[in-house]
């Protein structure tokens, strides 16, 4: 799969659009948020502003993954990101991840952003399966993924030591036929 074409996906609460280098400043603030750090990055991750500029500047031309900025439709403010990556051509599957900063939380932005990119994956890219991993104590994310239709497949127990305690990781997925059944009943 070639992810060179970066779409703009529009919902009522958010617009997903290709990243630009100019988004690095907003993403720097978002990834510095304690909740984002807790649920997204390993404690040893070091992200310098220069590295972020290079990273987000290259997302619009990356053929091996689809990274989109989650933005406010009224202001254009960057609220987070959604990503499809690790494409497996034999299984027609991808891994999904997202992060939403503090100004995007509690408004349904994460749920809509997840629905938009998952729908794009199935309806436009022809994926069969989308999977994700989420820390078991990330209740907000688990609720979002369940609302969108992801199903728990299992738990990887005590995968990482975080804040002095072992953290479990929940593995979830959604299949194209499950998405189609949910989508047809939502209309």
TORDRENDREN-676888 format. One line per 3 residues: number of its first residue (from 0); their letters; for each residue y, z, x of C-alpha. Coordinates in pm, 1 decimal. Layout:
NUM) a) Y Z X | ...
This chain:
0) xxx) 0.0 0.0 0.0 | 343.8 -87.6 125.4 | 609.6 161.0 20.8
3) xxx) 891.7 -53.7 160.9 | 1043.6 -105.9 -184.1 | 1226.0 215.8 -271.7
6) xxx) 1300.4 233.0 -643.9 | 1565.7 422.5 -833.8 | 1404.7 615.7 -1119.4
9) xxx) 1632.6 747.1 -1392.2 | 1571.0 1031.4 -1633.1 | 1795.0 1246.1 -1852.5
12) xxx) 1817.7 1538.1 -1607.4 | 1783.7 1359.9 -1274.7 | 1799.0 1031.6 -1089.8
15) xxx) 1555.8 968.0 -805.7 | 1697.9 731.2 -547.7 | 1633.1 621.8 -189.8
18) xxx) 1759.4 855.3 81.8 | 2044.7 768.7 315.8 | 2147.2 931.0 642.7
21) xxx) 2443.4 1082.9 454.7 | 2198.6 1298.0 253.0 | 2100.8 1497.8 562.6
24) xxx) 2380.0 1753.6 514.7 | 2276.5 1833.8 158.3 | 1910.9 1850.3 259.2
27) xxx) 2001.8 2081.5 549.6 | 2147.2 2328.7 298.0 | 1849.4 2292.0 64.8
30) xxx) 1583.2 2348.0 330.3 | 1772.0 2653.3 457.3 | 1718.0 2821.2 118.6
33) xxx) 1479.3 3119.4 156.1 | 1264.7 3008.9 -140.4 | 1228.0 2656.4 0.5
36) xxx) 1135.0 2798.9 340.0 | 885.6 3038.9 184.4 | 701.9 2776.8 -19.0
39) xxx) 748.3 2460.8 186.7 | 771.2 2510.1 560.9 | 551.3 2689.7 804.9
42) xxx) 746.5 2970.8 971.4 | 742.8 2787.2 1306.0 | 910.0 2470.2 1171.5
45) xxx) 1236.3 2395.8 1351.2 | 1463.4 2141.1 1182.7 | 1781.4 2059.6 1370.6
48) xxx) 2064.2 1872.9 1190.2 | 2028.1 1572.3 1423.9 | 1658.2 1551.2 1346.7
51) xxx) 1730.2 1561.6 972.9 | 1987.4 1280.7 998.9 | 1733.9 1065.4 1179.1
54) xxx) 1456.1 1156.8 934.9 | 1648.7 1095.3 611.8 | 1816.0 788.0 758.3
57) xxx) 1474.0 633.4 819.5 | 1321.7 713.2 477.8 | 1459.3 399.9 310.4
60) xxx) 1267.8 172.2 549.0 | 945.9 370.6 590.2 | 659.1 148.4 467.8
63) xxx) 392.6 421.6 469.2 | 542.4 671.4 221.5 | 785.7 699.6 -67.0
66) xxx) 1055.8 964.6 -17.3 | 1322.3 982.3 -288.9 | 1626.1 1206.4 -325.6
69) xxx) 1635.8 1411.2 -646.0 | 1996.2 1391.4 -765.7 | 2215.2 1516.5 -1049.3
72) xxx) 2286.4 1219.5 -1279.9 | 2642.6 1336.8 -1353.7 | 2763.5 1421.3 -1005.2
75) xxx) 2521.5 1245.4 -770.3 | 2462.7 1575.7 -588.9 | 2133.5 1587.5 -397.2
78) xxx) 1915.5 1862.4 -546.4 | 1592.0 1804.9 -356.1 | 1325.2 1547.6 -283.6
81) xxx) 997.0 1404.3 -409.4 | 744.2 1231.9 -185.3 | 426.1 1025.2 -219.7
84) xxx) 244.3 1001.1 113.7 | -98.1 983.1 283.0 | -208.4 677.5 86.0
87) xxx) -585.8 624.6 83.2 | -650.3 259.3 -5.9 | -1022.7 303.2 -78.7
90) xxx) -951.1 579.8 -330.4 | -611.3 439.2 -444.7 | -476.3 791.0 -400.3
93) xxx) -170.3 962.9 -256.7 | -60.0 1313.6 -186.6 | 253.5 1440.0 -361.8
96) xxx) 504.6 1700.6 -254.7 | 845.5 1810.8 -371.8 | 1114.6 2063.1 -305.0
99) xxx) 1409.7 2152.2 -522.9 | 1707.0 2348.2 -393.4 | 1876.3 2638.1 -572.0
102) xxx) 2124.6 2423.4 -769.9 | 1842.5 2220.3 -921.4 | 1624.1 2507.6 -1037.2
105) xxx) 1588.4 2641.6 -1390.3 | 1716.4 2319.6 -1549.3 | 1398.1 2115.4 -1586.2
108) xxx) 1497.8 1893.1 -1294.0 | 1176.7 1956.8 -1098.5 | 956.9 1882.2 -1398.5
111) xxx) 1138.7 1559.5 -1477.3 | 1147.4 1449.5 -1113.0 | 773.1 1510.9 -1085.3
114) xxx) 706.4 1316.1 -1406.1 | 920.9 1025.6 -1287.4 | 751.2 981.3 -950.5
117) xxx) 399.4 1045.5 -1082.9 | 462.4 790.0 -1358.6 | 587.1 542.0 -1098.7
120) xxx) 276.2 604.9 -888.7 | 40.7 528.0 -1174.3 | 234.5 270.1 -1374.5
123) xxx) 400.7 67.1 -1097.9 | 195.9 130.8 -784.0 | -146.6 129.8 -949.1
126) xxx) -262.6 460.0 -807.2 | -584.3 613.4 -940.0 | -524.9 971.0 -822.5
129) xxx) -235.9 1187.0 -705.4 | -310.5 1521.4 -542.9 | -109.0 1812.5 -410.6
132) xxx) -141.8 2149.0 -242.4 | 69.3 2447.8 -345.9 | 72.3 2811.3 -239.1
135) xxx) -95.2 3026.3 -503.0 | 205.4 3258.6 -528.4 | 445.9 2972.1 -609.6
138) xxx) 441.2 3034.9 -985.0 | 739.0 2807.5 -1057.3 | 573.6 2505.2 -893.4
141) xxx) 235.8 2574.9 -1054.1 | 401.5 2575.3 -1399.7 | 573.9 2244.8 -1327.2
144) xxx) 257.7 2076.0 -1205.3 | 54.2 2200.8 -1502.0 | 323.6 2078.9 -1746.8
147) xxx) 308.4 1733.9 -1587.3 | -71.8 1727.3 -1620.4 | -206.6 1825.6 -1279.5
150) xxx) -541.2 2007.3 -1294.0 | -656.6 2278.3 -1052.7 | -950.2 2154.9 -844.5
153) xxx) -992.7 2456.1 -624.6 | -840.6 2716.3 -399.4 | -843.8 2721.8 -23.6
156) xxx) -852.5 3092.8 40.6 | -629.4 3259.0 297.6 | -520.1 2935.9 465.8
159) xxx) -218.0 3080.0 640.1 | -65.6 3411.3 735.6 | 279.3 3434.3 577.1
162) xxx) 510.1 3734.7 571.2 | 231.5 3958.7 697.8 | -19.9 3858.1 431.2
165) xxx) -275.5 3584.4 385.5 | -176.1 3304.5 148.3 | -410.3 3099.6 -67.2
168) xxx) -348.8 2731.1 -133.1 | -423.0 2572.7 -472.0 | -542.0 2211.5 -474.2
171) xxx) -445.0 2011.7 -784.2 | -470.2 1650.2 -893.2 | -405.1 1414.5 -1179.2
174) xxx) -591.0 1089.2 -1246.6 | -452.6 766.8 -1389.0 | -650.7 802.1 -1715.0
177) xxx) -524.8 1160.6 -1760.7 | -166.9 1043.3 -1707.4 | -218.1 756.1 -1954.6
180) xxx) -358.2 992.6 -2218.9 | -66.6 1234.9 -2177.5 | 189.2 957.0 -2169.5
183) xxx) 58.9 787.4 -2484.7 | 72.2 1114.2 -2681.7 | 424.6 1196.7 -2559.1
186) x) 577.4 897.3 -2736.8
